[in-house]
Amino acid sequence: GAVVSQHPSRVICKSGTSVKIECRSLDFQATTMFWYRQFPKQSLMLMATSNEGSKATYEQGVEKDKFLINHASLTLSTLTVTSAHPEDSSFYICSALDRTNPDTNGYTFGSGTRLTVV
Amino acid sequence: AQKVTQAQTEISVVEKEDVTLDCVYETRDTTYYLFWYKQPPSGELVFLIRRNSFDEQNEISGRYSWNFQKSTSSFNFTITASQVVDSAVYFCALSEAYESNDYKLSFGAGTTVTVRA
């Protein structure tokens, strides 16, 4: 079945630095990528949607200059948390969708990245 | 407005008991998909089921079963003879894929299931 590899699984960074999270679809073309953030004991909140080759569409309240999303190829999307602060500490999960074949592949989730900013 | 409502925040049962998780959704689309995911403590989302709006047949997979009722906009999930390994957070989700054309997945708040030995 469809597989999405998300890396790193855990990262600790210092306040003020930037962190890049990668999400790769291994055996299908991810025409659309979704990035979610999940705080402890809460649900997944959609941050942004990115279509390959286009700029990401951010949800209300999500700072696009802080959370940079790049979806330059059909198999790779990256989320960069710039100038990270402790309040950015969270669990980030990506999800890939093949819009040309939504019925077959559905939504495939990465395993998540636990970011801790100290 | 919340599109997916999981009214039960936490459920605690003793092993071998059955547990039913409620999910009520809201949409104006006639074509949509409903999902259930399991999130164990490790954090990874485990896909359990996808059901499209035109398929109202109930489904059984091992100890899991799902009851889809369009008339009440509900898509409930039952775990029969629960086991300790079933302890996790369970999310119901809705995709209003085709008519809205944005393919966003809306998640419910989740229900934490704790199965005690």
Contacts between the chains, C-beta under 8 A, distances in Angstrom:
chain1	res1	chain2	res2	distance
A	32	B	103	6.0
A	34	B	104	7.3
A	34	B	105	6.9
A	41	B	112	7.9
A	42	B	109	7.6
A	42	B	110	7.9
A	43	B	91	6.7
A	43	B	107	4.9
A	43	B	108	6.7
A	43	B	109	4.9
A	43	B	110	5.2
A	44	B	45	8.0
A	44	B	91	7.2
A	44	B	107	4.8
A	46	B	104	6.3
A	46	B	105	7.5
A	46	B	106	7.9
A	49	B	102	6.9
A	49	B	103	7.8
A	49	B	104	6.7
A	91	B	43	5.8
A	93	B	43	7.9
A	93	B	45	6.8
A	95	B	105	7.0
A	97	B	103	5.8
A	99	B	103	6.5
A	102	B	97	6.0
A	102	B	103	6.8
A	106	B	33	7.8
A	106	B	35	8.0
A	106	B	47	7.4
A	106	B	50	5.6
A	107	B	35	7.6
A	107	B	47	7.9
A	107	B	95	7.5
A	107	B	105	5.9
A	109	B	37	7.9
A	109	B	44	7.4
A	109	B	45	4.4
A	109	B	47	7.6
A	111	B	43	7.3
A	111	B	44	4.6
A	112	B	43	4.6
A	112	B	44	6.1
A	112	B	45	7.7
A	114	B	43	6.9
